């Protein structure tokens, strides 16, 4: 059995983009034409146009623009459309890596060793679009972890919170123990076998 996930962006409860809309934006960017993108994806022009209209309505501004006439005519992603596509692809990659990694801390059936779970205190939470940067103090130093803004909100992470930095070979993840009151540095020493 394999775990699968779906990723979509929403704005005020309305879907902005999921896999279908992301693929449409990507293909429009490659083909520079809505009609050619539709042919390549095997979807109707009307269906694609409705997908874009719903996306633009949810965003409040266009993700694509159409230029008519002249040698530079075609359909193009706006800066917002490009940013949206990059953020979607980045988040999709992060989620797929986490789900595909059997040692991921999100797979609650696995235990974590003391060597890869470090207690610390959140010093700073810097939100930047869909991604947040956490600075975690782990005495005598600090580390930085990049996580989704959704994860920060779901875990309700804020400066001063006690968290665990979960270290993987390619990234640092964060886990927060709900209701834990014990101070991070209690003065006891850990052995290598903890």
Buried (B, 14 or more C-beta within 10 A) or exposed (E): EEEEEEBEBEEEEEEBBBEBBBBBBBBBBEBBBBEBBBEBBEBEEEEBEEBBEBBBEBBEEBBBEEEEEEEEEBBBBBEBBBBBBEBBBBBBEBBEEBBEBEEBBBEEEEEEEEEBBBBBBBEEBEEEEBBBBBBBBBEEEBBEBBBBBEBBEEBEBEEEBBBBBBBBEEBBBBEBEEEEEEEBEEEEEEEEEE
